[in-house]
Amino acid sequence: MSPPSRRLQTKPVITCLKTFLISYSLIFWFTGVILLAVGVWGKVSLEAYFSLASDESTNAPYVLIGTGATIVIFGLFGCFATCRGSPWMLKLYAMFLTLVFLAELVAGISGFIFRHEIKAKLGSAYNNAVKFYNHNDSSSTAVDAIQRTLHCCGVNNYTDWGNTGYFKENGIPDSCCKDSAKCSLESLKDLRKAEKEVYTMGCFDLVTSAMEANLGIIAGISFGIAFFQLIGIFLACCLSRYITNNQYEMV
């Protein structure tokens, strides 16, 4: 048993560690809430976009929802473990943070290394979505949404629509129109006339240019979030060690 004087000296250190770890756990819990909200929003609002990269419905929103819910639960667990001052709970919390750190690090590095392959896959998916556009399925709905939102048309430019089966019967989709009220069916069926009525910039180039321009910022934020877990791991391990070594009892 540690002498009373030593235990008294340890109290401020443990109190300080507890304060920092609870603050960290609350921030960690909040990031889980954000991931959960983004996952739900993605499932509701972006399902059509995700369908472009896959023939079947993607699991990406469910991954975000599951990850967010897990982080919310363990964030609360971290607060509870800190208040209880239980060494084994703190070690379990540190192990979970380590797994989160490794998963985020691997995902970030993989995304950076395979960014060109991901870009090529998305480009192929968008090409197919335009080529087999029929105005009814989920891929076609996603193409319309992208063209209206980003003010673009086709993959590389608006003339890509001239090589599609849809164009031969219906012309360029009205989602390319700068002003739907001024777009006539006659103009949409003639590429030369349509040039003045529709957006001419291709959607894929627009999206990838924006992504590449912000790649450094995205990578910095991603790795910053990953290394944020190291703070929690350090605090949890230190607090567990102090409590164990000094046989500290919570009052």
N, C-alpha and C positions, 0 to 999 in steps of 0.2 A: 504493500500500500504506500502510495506517495505521501510524503510529509504534508501537513496542512498548509505550510507556507508555500510549497511548490504548487499545490492545487489552487491556492488563492492567486498565484502569479499566472496560472494557466487560464483562469476564468476569463479575463479580458480578451485573450487570444481566441478562445473558442467562441465567445460572444461575437467578436469581429468576424470570424469565419462564417458563423451562422448567418449573420446579417448579409454578408456578401453572397452566400450560397442561396439564401431565400430570394434575394433580389434577382440573381441569375436565373433561378428556377421559374420565377414569374415571367421574365423576359422569354425564356425558353418555351414556357406554356403559351405565351402570346404568339410566338412564331408558329406553333402548332395550330392555333385558332385561325391564323392567316392561311396556312396551307389547306386546312379543312374548308375554309370559305372559298378559296380559289378552286379547289377540286369540285365543290358543289356547283360553283358558277360555270366552270369549264364543262361539266356534264350537261348543264341546262342550256348554255349559250353557244358552246364551241364544238358540239358533237359533229356538226357538219364539216367543220374545218379538219378535225381529226380523221374523218373518214377518207380524206384525200390521200393520206399516207398509208392506208390499210384497206384491204377489201372488206374487212369485217370491222365491227365496232371496236374501237381501241379501249384498252384498259387504263390509259393514262389518268383520266379523272379519278378512277377508283383507287389507283396507287396514291394519288395526292390525298384523297379522303382518308384512306387507311393510314398513311404516314402521319397526317395531321392529327387524327384521332389518337394514334399511339403516342405522339409527342405530348398531346394534351394530358393524357393519362399519366405519363411518366413525369411530366412537369409538376403535376399535383403530388405525385409520389415523392418527388424530390423535396418539395416543401414539407411534406409529412415526415419524411426521413430526417430532415434537418431539425425540425421541431422536437422529434422524439430523441434525437441524438443516438440513433442506433447504428453502430459500426457496420453491421452486415447489410442494412438497408442502404447506407451510403455507398458501400462497395458495389452493390447491385446497381445503384443509380449511375455510378462511375462507369461500370461495364456497359450499360445501355448507351451512355454518351459516347463511349469509345466506338461502339458499333455504328452509331449515327455518323460520327466523324469519318470513319473508314468508308462507309457507304457514300457519303457526300463527296469525299475525295476521289473515290474511284469513278463516280458518275461524272464529276467535273473534268477529270483527266481524260476519260473516254470520249466525252463530248468534244473536247478540244482536239484530240488526236484524230477522231473520225469525223470531223466537221465537214470535210470535203465529200466523204461518202454519204453523209446525211443530206448534204445539199443536193447531191446527184439523185438520191432516192426521192427527195421531195420534188425535184425537177421532173423526174420520170412520172411520178404520181400525178403532178399537175398537168403534164402533157396528155396523159391518158384521160384525165377528167375532162379536158377540153375536147379531145378527139372523139370521145364517146358521149359528149354532152347531149342530153335529151330534154332538159328543162324540168324533169320530174324527180329523178332519184336524188339521194343525199349528196353525191359528188357534184351534181349539177347545181344544187342549192348552194353548196359551199362556194362554187365558182362565181355564182351570181353575187353572193354576199361579199366576196373578196373584191370583185370588180366595182361594186357600188361603194364599198367602204374606202378602198385605196385609190379610187378614180383611175383605174387601169383597164386594159383590155387584152385578152389573149395571154400567151405565155411570154413571148419575146416582144410582140407588138400586135396590133389589132388585125393584121393580115393573116395571122395564124388561123383565124376562123374560116378563111377561104378554103382551107383543106379539110374541112369537117363535113360530115354528112348532114348535120343540122343546118349548116349555111345554105346548102343547095335548095332546101325547102323553105327555110324561115329567115335566112340571112343572119346577120350578127345579132346575138342576144341583146334585148333592150337594156340589160344591166350595164352595158358599155356606154349607153347614151349619156351625154353631158346634161341634156335636158330631155326627159322622156316625151314631153309635150311636142317637141320639135322634131323628134325622130320619126320618120315615115318608113313604112315597110319597103318602099321602093329604094330609099337611101340605104337601108340596112342590107339589102340584097346586092348592092353595088359597092365594091371596096373603094372606088375612087370618090363616089359621092359620100360614102360613110365617113371618110377621113375628116370632114368638117363637123360631123355630128357626134362622133364617138371619141372616147379617150384613146390616144394612140400608143401610149407607153405600155409595155408589157408588165404583167403583174409579178412574174417570177423575179425578174431583174430588180424590180422595185423593192420587193421583200428582202431578197438576199443582200442587196446593197445596204439596206438599213441594218440588217443583222451584222454584216461584216464591219460596218462603221462603228457599231456599239459592242463589238466582240470583246474588246479590252475591258470595258466597263462591266459587262455581264460576267466575264471571267473573274474580275476582281471582287465583285459582290459575292459570287458563288464560293470562291475560296475563302473569303472573309467570314461568311456564314459557317463554313466547315471548320475553320480554325477557332471560331467562337466556342465550339464544343470543348476545346482544350482548357479553357478557363474553368468550365464546370467540372471537368475531370480532375483538375488540379485542386480545386476547392474541396470537392467531395473526398478525395484521397487524404488531403491534409487534415480535414476535420475528423475523419474516421481514425486516422493515426493518433491525433492528439487525444481523442476520447479513449481509445484503447490503451495507449501508453500511460496515461495518467489516471486511468480508472475513474473518469469523471462521471458523476451522477447528476442527472437533470433534477432540478428542484421544482 
